[in-house]
Amino acid sequence: MKVLMFTWEFPPFISGGLGMACYGMVQSLLKIGIKVDLVLPTRDLVYFPLSIPEDVDNLPAVFIEPKKHKEYSSISFGSVKERLDYIGITKHPESYIQLGEIKKFFRLSKSYESSEQVHWTDSDKLLDEALINLTGEEDLIRKVQEYTLRAQKVASTLKYDIVHAHDWLCYPAGMIARKVSGKPLVVHIHATEFDRSGGPGDERIHNIEYAGMMFADRVIAVSQYTAQMIMSRYIIDSGNIRIVHNAFSVKEDMNDTKQRIFKGPTILFLGRITLQKGPDYFLEVAEKVLFKYPHARFIVAGTGDMGRMLLHRSAQLRLKNRFLFTGFLNRKQVERILLAADVYVMPSVSEPFGIAPLEAMAYGVTSIISKQSGVAEVVNNVFKIDFWDTDRMAETIGYLIENPELCKKMGHDSKEEVNHILWDAAADKIRDVYIHVLEDFLATNKA
């Protein structure tokens, strides 16, 4: 079986949990013989044909245009990074498309009417809905427009059995691929706009999410929490939803020896500094804990639109060097900060899953997570507290500070637990989704 997979993130092209989820997922799918043609928002029009587990690190690439691929194949690169830089995988991909081309693209769906291979159905209204809402001058929207425009070329060039698209950024591309190829579509919902915005959010994104999930042959939700969200907010049929919890890939050679930065206890927030992740609650907890335990250190690792506000507020509270900001961290820096942490806190207001706690647990870090999270459905050796209950969070951290041996033991137990939350099991469930979708699809077409 071969899957055409659209995702916005994949290491080293990564800014959050989506990239790490796709990495673990794809690696485990490859282990069980499912091949993946991966499409990322690269500068050049390429795809990554992945056949064996090692390919997730090497990312072999093929240019869609034969002339460019011949030129690419003739170059001897000194490293994988050098090769990926040539292709155009960067932390912040630029848009290389002109607005005139975008305008042509939004007439793309109508051009299908004259195609001998593609016929219009009622579901095409959903495709129109997605494309109509993919408008705007914002940098991100323009990048998604470019990515979607390329989907037609990729989908009509490659051979595959099923299409898999991750989150709203890739739904229009997945829908185009399904329309062009006639192959079934599975969409994966890692987070909704309600989660990200903490409220109404962007109506365009809501519409794209709705259209993508309604258009798809099956929807994979990362938790029961998320499944309930899309059923209640988007009225998605429960019979079309399958729940596959995320997992965490523990490296065999992972160094989990503690490497302290401070003498006192270190409490960590790791993630985007946005409303969804609850960094303001983390600051409130820090103020309460530091009043009683001034030798503790709180670290905020990440970036986001609430960063400046959080910095100013911590200055007003005179937390000084007891409340620190690291900015964006790469993978090695994330591993280093986890080795220094005693307690990890995820006070998310709405968290569809949350891979970061699993990563913290893998490093033996005692974790406090929001009850309003999908990961709370699959872990036990953590403290589960309502995101708004900062008093209880502060009391829990104080208790751990006063009982370091208990904190250490809980970290050890959580490490043992996460070793059994594997992507291999999740990949088996995803394979089952693929098989059932293909069976239903073939049965419907025969009828």
Order of alpha helices (4+ residues) and beta strands (2+ residues): beta-alpha-beta-beta-alpha-beta-alpha-alpha-alpha-alpha-alpha-alpha-beta-alpha-beta-alpha-alpha-beta-alpha-beta-beta-alpha-beta-alpha-beta-alpha-beta-alpha-beta-beta-alpha-alpha-alpha
